[in-house]
Amino acid sequence: MKLTLAIVGLLIAQPASELDFRTAGKDKIDVVAPLTAIQQKLLPAGTITGEQGEAWLKLSVVDPTTKKVGPSMFGAYKREADKLFFHPRFGVEPGKTYRAFFSPSDGTTVTKDYHVALRNGGTVATVTKIYPTDDVLPANLLRFTIYFSQPMRGGKEIFDQIQILDAQGNVMPDIWLTDEIWDESGQVLIIYIHPGRIKWGLVLREVLGPVLYPDRDYTFVIRGSMADSNGQALGKDTMKKFRTTAEDRVRIELSDWKIQAPRVGTVGAVSVQFPKSVDHRSLENGLSIIDDKGNPIAGASQIGKAEKSWIFTPTRPLSDQAYRLKVDGQLEDVVGNSPLRPFDLDLNAKAPPAQRLEISFRPR
């Protein structure tokens, strides 16, 4: 849109460039307005107050249904040469339309709209995986990890949108540690049952009791009201039913693991079996194969059913020598026990002997 701005008190008009928007980073925009000669005289260079800026330039959100214009947005104003810049305090949101209003010194008002496209073409997100995948879990389960098909919207409301139901379908209250843990992509959420209701002797457990009891049926629910980064709701609930067993309060014992090695000279897989489920993210990063000199063996790994096995396929055949499975001491099972200590450490109990964080094996 081209506009001509009449200058008050002058007989000749001054042409002005177009009111425009500029990107200023991810989900950030600046509104740029051309200043008339009179405005340039009235406005100081550099940062100006909101009151000064709003006299000529404003930005609002347009309601998609009613088309009504909302209140002026907060932000910072700055004059550079013959341009007035407005930088909104908060980023713009996918799917929304923003309208800029510029009032030159001739008494007219010019508007321009900026529509933010939906991410991923507006496709609605789905839940693709929930860990742990087993449907029989210890009653002192520590966390769930949820994978979504595209980035999601965080916020404290997610702790009401993700629930555990008892066998009668009742929502269990006050169960989450309300700290959001997202990966960088915004597609993976780790949500913790409050440790204060898991560990013995803590006030929350004494007052409220544990969240889960052994030998009972529960349902983990992600409500359809949970929104993706576009603000679009999932649309339907996702449920995972599981049954609990006794609490597991002992460290991971590597002597209980069973390793099956491939034949010498083949690219068969090294298979490691566990007696209980191990946290899948720990399995992704916490195990590796090294040779007798400590050199890492290249290859690809995958996680078995119910996270009770780890399969490693080397890039090259294993030779007739000793190899070692190297275990990170921070590797955890689904209740937070590691090879170094149980999650809920009894300070009065006798500590078990230290265990070596390597298991030796040879190809057959």
C-alpha positions in Angstrom: 0.0 0.0 0.0 1.5 3.4 -1.1 0.5 6.4 0.8 1.0 10.2 0.6 1.2 12.1 3.9 0.2 15.7 3.9 2.4 17.8 6.2 0.5 20.1 8.5 1.3 23.8 7.8 3.0 23.0 4.5 1.6 23.5 1.1 3.5 20.6 -0.5 3.0 16.9 0.4 5.7 14.5 1.3 5.5 11.0 -0.1 6.1 8.2 2.5 7.2 4.6 2.2 4.8 1.8 3.2 3.8 0.8 6.7 5.5 -2.6 6.9 6.5 -5.6 9.1 10.0 -7.1 9.5 11.0 -10.4 11.1 13.1 -9.9 14.1 13.9 -13.5 15.1 11.9 -16.6 15.7 8.2 -15.6 16.3 9.3 -12.0 16.6 8.4 -9.0 14.3 8.9 -5.3 14.2 6.4 -2.8 12.8 8.1 -0.1 10.7 6.3 3.2 10.0 7.5 6.1 7.8 7.8 9.4 9.7 6.8 12.7 8.2 9.0 15.7 8.5 6.9 17.1 11.4 7.0 13.8 13.2 10.8 13.7 12.8 11.0 17.1 14.5 8.7 16.0 17.3 10.3 12.7 18.1 13.8 12.4 19.5 16.2 9.9 18.0 16.6 6.5 19.7 14.3 4.9 22.3 11.1 6.8 23.0 8.3 6.2 25.5 5.3 4.1 24.9 3.1 7.1 25.3 5.0 9.0 22.6 5.0 6.0 20.2 1.3 5.0 20.7 0.3 8.5 19.6 1.2 7.4 16.0 1.8 3.6 15.9 -0.1 0.7 17.5 -0.3 -3.1 17.1 -3.3 -5.2 18.1 -4.6 -8.8 17.6 -7.6 -9.3 15.4 -10.2 -11.8 16.8 -10.5 -14.5 14.1 -14.3 -15.0 14.7 -15.7 -11.6 15.5 -12.9 -9.6 13.6 -12.8 -7.2 16.5 -9.5 -5.6 17.3 -8.0 -6.1 20.7 -6.2 -3.7 22.9 -2.8 -2.2 21.9 0.1 -4.5 22.6 2.9 -3.7 24.9 6.4 -3.2 23.5 9.3 -0.9 22.8 9.4 2.1 20.5 12.5 3.4 18.7 13.1 6.1 16.1 15.8 5.6 13.6 16.2 8.4 11.0 12.9 8.7 9.2 11.5 5.4 10.6 9.5 4.6 13.7 10.0 1.0 15.0 7.7 -0.9 17.3 8.9 -4.2 18.8 6.2 -6.2 20.7 7.2 -7.4 24.1 5.9 -10.9 23.4 6.3 -13.0 20.3 3.6 -13.5 17.7 1.6 -16.7 17.7 0.9 -19.1 14.8 -2.6 -18.8 13.3 -3.1 -15.2 14.6 -3.6 -12.0 12.7 -2.0 -8.8 13.9 -3.1 -5.3 12.7 -0.8 -2.3 12.8 -2.3 1.3 13.0 -0.2 4.3 11.8 -1.5 7.8 12.2 0.5 10.3 10.1 0.3 14.0 11.0 -2.5 14.7 8.5 -5.2 13.2 10.6 -5.6 9.9 8.7 -5.0 6.4 9.8 -3.3 3.7 7.8 -3.6 0.0 8.7 -1.8 -3.2 7.6 -2.4 -6.8 8.7 0.2 -9.5 9.4 -0.9 -13.1 9.5 1.3 -15.7 11.2 1.1 -19.1 9.3 0.4 -22.3 11.3 3.5 -24.5 11.8 3.5 -27.9 10.0 0.9 -26.7 7.6 -1.7 -26.7 10.4 -1.5 -30.5 10.9 -2.9 -31.5 14.3 -0.3 -33.1 16.6 -0.7 -36.7 17.9 0.9 -38.7 20.7 3.3 -41.2 19.1 4.8 -43.0 22.0 4.5 -43.3 25.8 7.3 -44.7 28.0 7.6 -46.9 29.9 5.8 -49.1 27.4 5.3 -52.1 29.7 1.8 -52.4 31.1 3.0 -53.8 34.5 5.0 -51.3 36.4 6.4 -50.9 40.0 4.2 -48.9 42.4 7.0 -46.4 42.9 7.2 -45.5 39.2 9.0 -42.2 38.9 8.1 -40.7 35.4 6.5 -40.9 32.1 8.0 -39.8 28.8 5.6 -38.7 26.1 6.6 -38.3 22.4 4.5 -36.0 20.1 4.4 -35.8 16.3 5.3 -32.1 16.4 6.2 -29.3 18.8 3.8 -28.7 21.7 2.7 -25.8 23.8 3.9 -25.9 27.4 2.5 -24.1 30.4 1.3 -25.0 33.9 -2.0 -26.2 32.4 -0.4 -29.3 31.2 -0.3 -30.7 34.7 -4.1 -30.7 34.6 -4.3 -32.1 31.1 -2.1 -35.1 31.9 -3.7 -37.3 34.6 -3.6 -40.7 36.3 -7.0 -42.3 36.9 -7.7 -45.0 39.5 -9.7 -48.2 38.7 -13.0 -46.3 39.2 -12.0 -43.6 36.8 -11.3 -40.9 39.4 -8.6 -38.3 38.7 -5.8 -38.6 41.2 -5.0 -35.1 42.6 -1.6 -33.5 43.4 0.5 -36.1 41.8 3.0 -34.3 39.6 6.2 -32.5 40.2 5.2 -29.3 38.4 8.5 -28.7 36.5 8.2 -28.9 32.7 11.0 -30.9 31.1 10.9 -30.6 27.3 13.6 -31.6 24.8 14.9 -28.9 22.4 12.4 -29.9 19.7 9.4 -29.4 21.9 8.2 -32.8 21.0 9.3 -34.8 24.0 8.0 -34.2 27.5 9.2 -35.9 30.7 6.7 -35.7 33.5 7.6 -36.8 37.0 5.4 -38.2 39.8 6.3 -36.0 42.8 9.3 -37.7 44.5 7.9 -36.4 47.8 5.1 -39.0 47.4 7.5 -41.7 46.5 10.3 -41.5 49.1 9.8 -42.9 52.5 9.7 -40.5 55.4 8.9 -37.3 53.5 6.0 -35.1 54.6 4.1 -35.4 51.3 4.0 -39.2 51.5 3.2 -39.2 55.2 0.2 -36.7 54.7 -1.1 -37.7 51.2 0.2 -41.2 50.9 1.8 -42.7 47.7 0.4 -41.9 44.3 0.3 -45.6 43.3 -0.3 -48.7 45.4 0.8 -52.2 44.5 -1.6 -54.7 42.7 -4.0 -52.0 41.4 -5.1 -50.9 38.0 -4.5 -47.4 36.7 -4.9 -45.3 33.5 -2.4 -42.7 32.3 -4.3 -40.1 30.3 -3.2 -37.2 28.0 -6.3 -35.1 27.5 -7.4 -34.0 24.0 -7.4 -30.4 25.3 -3.6 -30.3 25.3 -2.4 -27.9 22.6 0.4 -28.0 20.1 2.6 -25.0 19.2 -0.1 -23.7 16.9 -2.6 -23.6 19.8 -4.6 -26.5 18.2 -5.9 -29.1 20.6 -5.0 -32.8 20.2 -8.7 -33.3 19.9 -8.9 -36.7 21.6 -7.6 -38.4 24.7 -4.7 -40.8 24.6 -4.7 -43.5 27.3 -2.3 -46.1 28.6 -3.6 -48.7 31.1 -1.2 -50.4 33.5 -1.1 -52.5 36.6 1.3 -52.0 39.5 3.5 -54.5 41.3 5.4 -54.1 44.6 7.7 -51.1 44.9 11.3 -51.6 43.7 13.8 -50.0 46.1 17.1 -51.7 45.2 19.9 -50.5 42.9 20.4 -52.0 39.4 22.5 -55.2 39.9 24.6 -55.7 36.8 25.2 -59.4 37.8 21.5 -60.0 37.0 22.1 -58.9 33.3 22.6 -61.6 30.7 24.7 -61.0 27.6 24.5 -63.1 24.5 27.4 -62.5 22.1 27.5 -63.2 18.4 29.7 -65.7 16.7 33.3 -64.7 15.9 33.6 -63.1 12.5 29.9 -62.3 12.1 28.1 -59.0 12.3 25.5 -60.6 14.6 24.2 -58.6 17.5 25.2 -58.4 21.1 22.0 -58.8 23.1 21.7 -57.7 26.7 18.7 -58.8 28.8 17.5 -57.1 31.9 15.2 -58.6 34.6 13.3 -55.3 34.8 12.5 -52.3 32.6 15.2 -49.7 32.2 14.5 -46.1 31.4 14.6 -45.9 27.6 16.5 -42.6 27.4 19.2 -44.1 29.7 19.4 -47.0 27.3 19.9 -44.6 24.3 22.9 -43.0 25.9 24.1 -45.1 28.9 25.5 -48.3 27.2 28.4 -48.9 24.9 30.7 -51.7 23.7 34.5 -51.3 24.0 37.3 -53.7 23.0 40.1 -55.0 25.3 42.1 -51.8 24.8 39.1 -49.5 25.7 38.4 -48.4 22.1 34.7 -47.9 21.3 33.1 -50.3 18.9 31.1 -48.6 16.1 27.6 -49.9 15.5 23.9 -49.3 15.9 21.7 -50.1 18.9 18.0 -50.6 19.5 15.8 -51.1 22.5 13.8 -54.3 23.0 10.3 -54.9 24.1 9.2 -53.3 27.4 12.8 -51.8 27.6 14.0 -55.1 29.0 16.7 -55.6 26.4 19.4 -53.7 24.5 20.6 -55.0 21.1 23.8 -53.7 19.6 24.8 -54.6 16.0 28.5 -53.8 15.3 29.5 -52.2 12.0 32.3 -54.8 11.6 32.4 -58.4 12.8 33.7 -59.0 16.3 37.0 -60.8 16.5 38.1 -63.5 19.0 39.0 -61.3 21.9 37.5 -60.0 25.1 35.0 -57.1 24.9 33.3 -55.1 27.6 29.8 -53.7 28.0 30.4 -50.2 29.5 27.6 -48.9 31.8 27.1 -45.3 32.7 26.7 -45.0 36.5 23.7 -42.6 35.9 21.7 -45.1 34.0 18.3 -45.6 35.6 15.5 -48.0 35.7 11.9 -46.8 35.6 11.8 -45.9 39.3 15.1 -44.0 39.3 17.4 -46.7 40.7 20.9 -46.7 39.2 23.8 -49.1 39.4 25.4 -46.9 42.0 22.4 -46.6 44.4 18.7 -47.0 44.8 16.6 -43.9 44.2 15.3 -43.9 47.8 18.5 -44.4 49.7 18.1 -45.7 53.3 21.0 -44.0 55.2 20.7 -46.5 58.1 21.0 -49.6 55.9 24.3 -51.2 55.2 25.6 -50.1 51.8 26.0 -52.9 49.2 29.6 -53.5 47.9 30.6 -51.3 44.9 30.1 -52.9 41.6 32.2 -52.5 38.5 30.4 -50.6 35.7 31.7 -53.0 33.0 30.7 -56.5 32.0 33.2 -58.6 30.1 32.2 -61.1 27.3 33.7 -62.9 24.3 32.1 -63.7 20.9 31.3 -67.4 20.7 
